[in-house]
Amino acid sequence: MSAPATIAYLGPAGTYSDEAAHLFAQRMGTEAHFAAKPSFNTVFDEVDRGKVDFGVVPTENSLEGAVTSTLDNFAFSSSAQIVGEQILSIHHCLLLHPDATKADVKVVASHAQGLAQCRRYLAAHFPNTPTTTTASTAESAQRAAEDPSVAGIGNAFAAELYGAKIEQRDIEDHYGNQTSFALITRRGAREALVGTRWKTSLALFLNENRAGSLNMILSEFSYAGIDLTMIQSRPTKQGLGDYMFFVTFDGHVNDPHVQVALSCLRLKLREVKVLGCFPID
């Protein structure tokens, strides 16, 4: 068992970020204190300032795509590094007060994404029941646990935490919805997880936006035999049409062929920022 750690996540308790934080703690084999924060920016800030040991932030959802606020923090405002990845399957449950039934429900409450991702289920089972949005799926679980007239949509983790009854599981419209979460810490901090295979994430900034820039970047990885698993463009916020790129690939940052590719890219780009190197398994 490693030394105790404080892990920050987007609150309140019972969110999918909280669930991911608990899974990271299990993988690290550490006793953890979980600190709910009001925003992703706060999670990054407290990691950067050393107020917490680790933070957990979502990076991508299989339905909604990249989490832009997380990417912007990595690119423009934070020096935190990624030291772990956790893929969490998103399964929504219909949550009720322990003594309630569906017939008691007067309103369905959940986060906007929770409601949107269960649209077909709600149309079939609660066609005339009004819906209301909450700040999180965790809040909807808490409301359902306290009020027999409210049905919540959230995860089983939140239901157990707040004492809500799981009336029905897996009510989401699209089975296979997943979110990738990153475990972040200060640069130079202790290694969090061990593994045999690794991924590396980079932020790449161009000297200037010109024809063939993306092809040049891709060519360096291709010449080195590096398999890219993700590439995502983001505006630099310096002007319309000015972009930078995020890439993730299979391999350790210290592998010789990776070092060659990074050295070549550093000669051609304004900045190559290593966001982190983390184990796949």
C-alpha positions, 0 to 999 in steps of 0.5 A: 500500500502506497502513501495516502493521496488526495485526489480532486475531481469535479463534484459533487460526490457521486459523479462519474468523475468521482467514480473514476477517481475511486477506480484510480485509487484502487489501481494505485493501491493507495488510501485516498482522500477524495476532494470534490471541486466546483470546476475542471479549472479548479482541479487543474489549479489545485494540482498545479499549486500542489494543494492536492496530489492528483486530479481526475479530469475527463478527456473524451466521450465516445458520443460527445467527443473531446472535452474541450475545457480539459484540452485547453487547460493542458495546452494553455494554462496548466503544467500538470502531466497525465500519469494514468488513463481510465476508460469508464463505461457510462451506464445510466440507471432510473433512480427512485426513493426507496419507498417509491414506484414509477407511479409516484413520479411527478418529475424526472430530474437529471443533468442535461446530458443524462436526459438527452442520452435516455430520450427514448427510454423517457419517451416510452416510460414517462411520455407525459412526465416533465423533466428538469435539469440538475447540475449533475447526475449525482444531484439527481440521485440525491433528489430521488433519494429524498423525494418520492415524486422525483425520479433521477437518472444517474449511475449505480455509484451515486445511487449507493452513495445517496441511498436511492433505489435502482429501479432499472439499469442501462436505460441509455439510448446508446449502449457502449457510451464510454468516457476516458478520464486522465489522472493528472499530477504535478510535473516531477511528482511520484509515478502513480501507476505501473505497466508494460505498455505505454501511451504518450500524449503531446500538444503540438504548436505550429510556427505558422499555419501553412499548407502541409503542416498537418502532413508534416507532423503525420509524416514524422510519426509515420517515418518513426513507425509510431501508431497514433491513437488520437489526433485533435485540432484546437484553436490557439485563441490567437486568431481565426484559422490558427490551430494547434494539435493534440496527439496520443500514440502507443509508446513510451516517451523515452523509447528511442524511435519516439525520441527521434520523432520528437527531436525532428518535430522540435526542429519544425514546430514552435513547441512540442509539449509532452502532456504525459506518458502513462501505462495502458495495462 
